């Protein structure tokens, strides 16, 4: 893709892999998984959205309305891509994969992913990552996709490395969690790297 071409984030694709499918959110179908995701304390810890261990807040009508407003508007966003991660074997939503913080001048995006407890530790996240990152490079013409992951999440760091992300550095004491400071590891992958391995870099 010509470097002056503009990425078209208005298109919300369906991306199909062996284990997962990424598609636009279907609010009624996906709401239970989204609720489970947002209420899970471990997801909150790993994403830095909670400052320490606590009991999940009661889910009330206001919380329900907020997620319906947010996820119901994802298909309208012209500068980011939010897709539901759906397990193909069951058809159930397992979480979300997102390209956001688009920098059009530098053809770069941030990547993040979050899976509900039911979708974790089964390879769904790694495949979802490869699908959306591949779309970012091959269809949106991005040059760089980056992410941040907290140092107390080595499993995620390993998953990102398996898909070709490279550690660039560390933001020291980026998060204050449960009375302690936690580093954030900064990782990225570039278009020429993706072109060489398509998310399956050689190791060893």
Number of C-alpha atoms within 10 A of each C-alpha: 12 6 12 10 12 14 21 14 21 13 15 20 15 13 17 15 14 11 16 26 22 27 19 20 22 13 15 9 12 18 17 14 21 24 16 17 22 19 17 16 19 15 18 18 18 16 16 17 13 16 14 15 12 9 9 11 9 8 11 8 8 9 13 13 10 11 16 15 12 9 19 15 13 16 17 13 13 13 16 22 25 25 27 28 32 24 20 16 10 10 12 18 27 26 29 24 23 20 23 17 15 19 13 14 9 11 20 21 24 17 21 17 20 22 24 22 15 14 20 13 11 10 12 22 25 20 22 28 22 20 21 22 27 20 15 24 24 16 13 18 21 26 19 21 23 20 19 20 21 22 21 14 14 12 11 17 20 13 16 23 20 17 20 24 23 17 17 11 12 16 15 12 14 15 18 14 16 13 9 10 12 18 17 20 21 19 20 20 23 17 18 12 16 22 12 11 12 18 23 13 15 8 7 3
